[in-house]
Amino acid sequence: MLNRRYIRIKVLQALYGYFSSDTSDIVKSEREMFNNIERLYDLYIYQLAFIVELRHVASVITENAKTKHLATKQNLDPNLKFIENKFIQQLSENINFKREVNNRKISWNNEFELVKRIFLAIKGSEHYWKYMFVSDDSYQTHQHLITTCFKENIAEDEQKSQ
């Protein structure tokens, strides 16, 4: 869902652009405003798709750890709580979400290293380890981890992909 605040910002930007431009084509300004709001929605879908891709990267890393020559007990029998996160599972199975991702041609497949780097940062965080070993398996616990990871690790990430 789009936050009303972001829509207000886009409307005010469009109004500012309209009043500060030399032309007075209201139809063009309105079209541009709706285009900007649509791009904002694309960003929203990109961010949700990133969360699903985090789970995919976590499963790839876990499977690769199992095939090591000198695999430890932790590598052979990993804690799969993050991979089985109920919130991510529900998101990845949502038909409307899948349709939006396909229609907008959104994919993080070419950004494996970026997603891996962010996953490893999440894995090194305190909130991740609290989540992995907490006995509460409620939907709210799973959702809280994703919200915290997004705020602290994804939205705050300052490195760009190379």
Residue, then its C-alpha position, 0 to 999 in steps of 0.5 A: m500500500l502506498n503511504r498517504r505521505y508519499i502521495r502528498i509529496k508527489v502531488l506537491q512536487a507536481l504542483y510545484g513543477y506546474f507552477s514553476s514551469d513556463t507552460s501551463d499544460i495541466v493535463k501534462s502535469e497531471r499525467e506526470m504526477f500519476n506517472n511518478i506515483e506509479r513509479l513509487y508503487d514500482l519501488y514498493i513492489y521492488q522492496l517486497a520482492f527484495i525480501v523474497e529474494l533474501r529468503h532465496v539467497a539464505s536457502v542457497i547459502t544454507e545448501n552450499a554450506k551443507t556440501k562443504h568438505l569439512a561441514t560442521k554440525q551446524n552446517l549439516d543441520p542448520n536452523l531454518k527459521f529464517i527460510e521458513n519465515k511465515f511472513i515471507q512465505q505468505l508474501s511469496e505465495n500471494i497471487n496478486f504480488k506474483r502478478e505485479v512482479n511479473n507484470r512489472k518485470i521485477s527481478w533481483n536475480n542479477e543482484f545475487e551479490l548485493v542481496k547476499r551482502i545484505f543477508l550476511a549483514i542481517k545474519g550478523s545482527e543481534h535481532y536476527w539471532k534473537y529471532m532465530f532462538v526465540s521459542d515464540d513461533s507466532y506470525q507477529t514474531h516473523q513479521h517483526l523480524i522482517t520489519t526490523c531487518f528492513k528498517e535497520n539493514i535494508a533501508e539504511d544500507e548505504q553501499k550501492s551495487q557495483 
